[in-house]
Amino acid sequence: MKITNSQYQHTESNVAIIILAAGESTRMGTPKQLLPYQGHNLLKHTIASAVTSVCKSVTVVLGANAQQIHSQINQDSVTVVENPDWHLGMGASIRSGILSLTNDRENVDAAIITVCDQPFLSSEIINNLVTKYYSTGKSIVACEYADTLGVPVLFNHNFFAELAALGETGGAKKLINKYCDRIFSIPFPLGAVDIDTPQDYQQLLVTSNK
């Protein structure tokens, strides 16, 4: 579905988006970022959703297999950050992305944290996070699926210091749980689908071809 300007209050925003793509894909056995999907690959699909959204900037955090994956990213509008501590966990990649924003970019109102292995992520979902952030006044806007809140999740800039200070194994979920009273949630039922194993990927291909 093409997004029209009338669907969203903010056709431009002061929100950044950080795509976490630094994992080793141990259970997959091959970099899942590069798995073919809808004529591209999983990472390119996520990048396309981000680039066509209302977000002001797009940052991709790489780690394992960074050189191989980076060669597949050809959008000039995307900033690629390499996390040398990718093996320490998602918290280290969130820190790399947040520090990139605070060091290299002009100030932003908020940042969306997302991952590269949710194949049903779309620009509509991203735009809905941004719109609800501006319209509700809530400082965190998270996606709701499978009876939980998770990524993609938007954090006001006041949380950047805490995001940058996350323990290596701690992800955005830690702050979601800590500040549950400050959250507005949007439904994203298909956010429960992520691709971690060859079986997940085969099921995705079967579903996509129906």
C-alpha positions, -999 to 999 in steps of 0.1 A, spaced: 0 0 0 14 34 -10 15 59 18 -2 92 10 5 124 28 -30 126 42 -25 93 61 1 107 84 2 140 103 40 142 98 52 136 63 86 147 75 99 141 110 128 147 133 131 110 141 160 87 132 159 50 127 186 25 137 186 -10 121 204 -36 141 221 -61 117 253 -71 135 245 -106 146 264 -137 135 233 -157 126 246 -187 144 213 -207 143 209 -199 106 243 -210 96 246 -182 70 242 -144 73 205 -140 75 208 -104 66 215 -116 30 188 -142 27 168 -135 -5 134 -120 2 109 -103 -22 135 -97 -49 161 -83 -24 173 -97 9 161 -93 44 184 -64 52 176 -45 20 139 -51 26 142 -35 61 163 -6 47 138 1 19 110 3 45 131 27 66 142 49 36 106 53 23 93 61 58 91 96 73 122 91 93 149 118 90 179 94 88 186 57 85 216 41 103 225 4 99 247 -12 126 269 -41 112 292 -64 131 297 -101 121 304 -105 83 304 -67 81 325 -64 49 303 -89 31 271 -73 42 283 -37 37 290 -44 0 253 -51 -5 242 -17 9 242 8 -20 219 35 -7 238 68 -3 213 80 22 221 52 46 248 56 73 266 23 81 282 19 115 304 -10 124 302 -24 159 335 -40 168 319 -55 199 290 -72 181 299 -105 198 290 -90 232 253 -87 223 225 -65 212 232 -38 238 266 -31 223 250 -26 188 223 -3 202 251 17 219 270 20 185 239 32 168 229 58 194 265 71 197 266 75 159 235 97 162 248 118 190 283 122 176 277 127 139 242 141 134 223 171 143 199 166 172 169 144 167 136 142 187 137 105 189 151 73 175 134 40 164 153 8 172 145 -21 149 161 -53 136 166 -68 102 149 -101 106 112 -91 109 102 -97 73 67 -81 77 81 -47 88 68 -19 65 71 18 62 35 20 74 45 5 107 74 28 110 53 59 101 26 48 126 53 48 154 63 83 144 28 96 142 17 82 175 49 97 191 40 132 180 2 129 186 2 111 220 30 129 238 43 95 250 80 92 252 81 56 241 61 40 213 64 2 210 49 -25 188 26 -50 203 26 -87 192 23 -121 208 12 -106 241 44 -85 245 59 -52 235 90 -50 214 108 -37 183 104 -17 163 103 7 193 107 45 194 125 63 222 125 100 229 160 115 229 159 117 267 165 80 268 196 81 246 220 81 275 203 50 290 203 33 256 240 40 252 246 26 287 228 -7 282 247 -38 292 260 -57 263 234 -85 266 205 -61 274 183 -49 245 156 -24 242 133 -47 261 151 -37 293 139 -1 289 104 -11 277 100 -31 309 114 -3 331 93 25 317 60 6 310 40 35 323 54 58 296 46 37 266 20 39 239 17 7 219 6 1 183 -6 -33 170 19 -52 148 7 -89 150 32 -100 123 60 -86 143 60 -119 161 75 -134 129 113 -132 129 138 -153 110 164 -171 132 166 -207 118 165 -224 84 130 -236 93 118 -201 100 131 -190 66 115 -219 47 82 -212 64 85 -176 54 91 -186 18 61 -209 18 39 -182 34 51 -155 10 44 -177 -21 8 -183 -11 
